[in-house]
């Protein structure tokens, strides 16, 4: 009798759990919504144009009477010189899809470095210095871009930029030093082809005007450098490399202006009355 009651009890428990398992709702599929954004940030057919800037300047030392600037570690001291770097990059783009566009980008950069004096001390018996060294360069770059805008939290003012660039660059540079009143230097012609990934942030301050900030984090580069030393000796260096990491020297900040097509322009829309 007891054995029969135990069997009936177990059968009832199994039936109860079976019914609950069938009635339990299946979990909904998990999706972050990255692949299919439901917010229209910039519509198809829009034409964009803008420019980014990169400027940096440093002045070390105050002249002949100054002992020079020293790093806190004490390894480098007596620095006197200056560094100036400027880059401007205009760009145009056309939106073939909603929130995505292709474009062209052009860049010009100039850099000047002058070292009046620099002492490096690695110990009591090991120290050396650099004096009257100068470097100048001019660079030109053109590339094609593919950019995607990812709205932040369904916003129409803030978005993350994912941009890939493929292109080439050419630069001329010269480095020289002055010893006993004579100039000794090297001229370089550099050819570069690269693929780079530049994420960033877009903030619309007006309906058609946005602020753009980007930074390079990944790149594949091939470089070929031809050098001529003292206008006589000629040498060649070529090779490629891959880099991944935050490059603070590649930070770009600028503005972009977007012209909407007739379907999305509020000033031309038939349902909007002019004030």
N, C-alpha and C positions, 0 to 999 in steps of 0.2 A: 504493500500500500504506500509505504513511504517512498519507495523507488519510483512508483508511477507518478506520485505528486511532484517529485523532483524533476522528472522528465517533462511534465506538463508546464512547470514553472520556467524551465530553460527554454522550452519552445515558445512560450509567451513572450519572454524577454527578447528572443531573436526576432520574432515577428514585429515587436514594437520598434526595435532599432532599425529594422529593414524599412518600415514605413517612414521613419524620420529621415533616413538616408535618402529615400526617393523624394521626399518633400523638400529637402535642402536645396536651396537655389544655387545654381552653378555660378562661380565667380566671374565677374566681368573681366574682359581682356584689359591688360594694363598698357596704356599708350601715353607717352609724354607729349604727343602732339607736335614733335619737332618736324617730322617728315611732311605733315599736312597742316601748315599754319592756317588758321581760320580768320586771321586779321589781315585786311588789305592795307599794307603800309605804303607802297608806291605802286600805282596801277600800271598795267601793260600799256605801251605806247608813249610813256613819259620820256622826255629828253633831259638829261642832266649835264651840268658843266660846273667845274669848280677848280680849286687849287689848294695844295697843302704846302706848308712851309716848315723848314727846319733851320734854326739859327742858334749858333753857339759862339761865345767869345770869352776869352780869359786873358788877363794881363798879370804877369808874375814879375815882381820886382818893380822898383821905382827909379832906376837909373844907376849911374856909376857909384853914387854914394850909398846905395842900399846894399846890405850884405847878401840879399837874396832870400827867396822863400824856401823854407825847409818843411819836409813832411814830418808828422809826429814821430815816426819810427826812427828818424835820424839817418836812414840809409841814403836818402837823397836830400841834398841841401845846396844852398847857394844858387837856386834856380832864378834865372832872369830871362824872360821871353814873353811871347804872346802866341795865342792860338785863335784863329777866326775861321768859322765854317758856316756856309750858307747854302741852302738848297731850296729851289722852288720847283713845284711839279704840277702843272696844269693837266686837267683830264676832261674827257667827254665820255658820255655813256648813253646807251639807249636800252630801254626795258622791253625785251622780247617777251617776257613773262611777268606776271604779277610778282613783285618783290625781288626780281632777279634781272640782271642786265649784263650786257657786254660793253666794253669800252676800250679806249686808247688812252695811253698816259705818256707824257713827255716830261723829262726832268733835266734840269741844269744845276750843277753844283760847283762850288769854288771853295778851296781850302788854302789857308796860309799859316805856316808854322815858322816861328823864328826863335831860336835858342841862343841868347847871348852868352849864357854860362850855365853849366849843370855839373855838379859834383856827385859822384856815387861812391860811397864808402861801405865796403863789406867787411872791414876789419882794420886793425892797425897797420897791417902789411899789404893790404889789397884795396886800392882806391884808384879811381880814374875819373876823368872829366871830359865834357864836351863843350866846345866854345865856338861861337860864330857859325852856327849851322842853320840852314834855311831850307824850307820845303814849300812848294806851291803846286797846285793841281787844278785842272778844269775838267769836268766830266759831263757827258751828254748820254742820255738814256731814253729809249723808247720801248714800250711793251704793250701787249694786249692784256686785258683784264676780264675776269669773270667774277661778278660780285653778287652775293645774296644777302638780303636783309631779313633778320629774324626778329619780329616784334617781341618786346619784353612784356609779359603778362597782358597780352592783347592790347597793348598800347599803340597809338598812332603817332606818338611823338618820340618814343625811345625804341631803339633797335640795336641788336648786335650785328656787326658786319663780318662776313666771311668772304675774303677776297683772295683769288689766286692770280699771279702775274707771271707771264712768260715773255721774255724779250732779250735785248742786247744793249750793251753800253760800250762807249769809247771814251777814254780819258788820256790827257797829256799831263805829265808832271815833270818837275825838275827838282833835284835836291843838290845842294852845293855847300861847301864850307870855304872860309877864307883863311889862308895861312900865309903869313909874311907878305900880305898884300896881293896874293895870287888867288884866283878862284878855281876850285876843283869841284867838278860836279858831274851828275848823271842825268840824262834825259830819258824818259820812259814813255812808251806808247802801250796802252793796255786795252785789250779787247776782251769783253766778258759776255757770256751767255748764261742765263739763269732762269730758274723757276722758283718763285717765292710765294709764301703764304703769309698774308697780312690780315689778321683779325683786328677788329676795332669796335667803336661805338659811334652811333649816329643819334643826334638830338636835334629835332626840329624846333627852331625858335620862332619861325613864322610858317605860314602855310606852304610856302615854296622855298624856304631857306633853311639849311641845316648846318650844324657844326659837326665836323668829322675828326676823329682821333684814331690813329692806327699805329701798330707796332709789328715789326717783323719777328716771327717766331720759328720759321722753318725755311730752308733754302737749299737748292742744289745748284752749284755754280761751276762753270768751266772758265778758266782764265788763261790768257796768253799775253805775256809781257815781253816787249822788245826794248832793250836798253842800249844806250850809247854813252860811254864814259869818256869825258874830256874830248868829245867830238872825234874820237879815234877808235876805241875798243867797242865792239858790238857783242851782245850776249842775248840769250833767249831763255825764258822760263815759261812753262805751261803745265797745267794740271787742273784737277777738279777736286771739289770737296762738298760734303754735306754737313749742314749745321742745324741744330735744333736747340732752342733756348731763347730767353728774353733778351733782345738786343736794344738797349736803351738808346744807342746812337741812331737807331732807325725810327724813332718816334716821329710821327708826322701829325700836324694839327692844321686844319684849314676849314674852308667853307665850301658848300655846294649849293647850286641853284637849280631847281627842277621846274621844267615847263610841262604842265599836264596837257594831254590831248583834249580835243573838243568835248569828248564825252564826259570827262571828269573835271573840266575847268569850271569852277562856280561862276566866273564872270561871263561865260558864254553858254551856260546851261539854260535851256528854255524854261525850266521850272523856277529859276531864280530871277526875281525882279530887280532891276537896277535901282540903286538908291537915288 
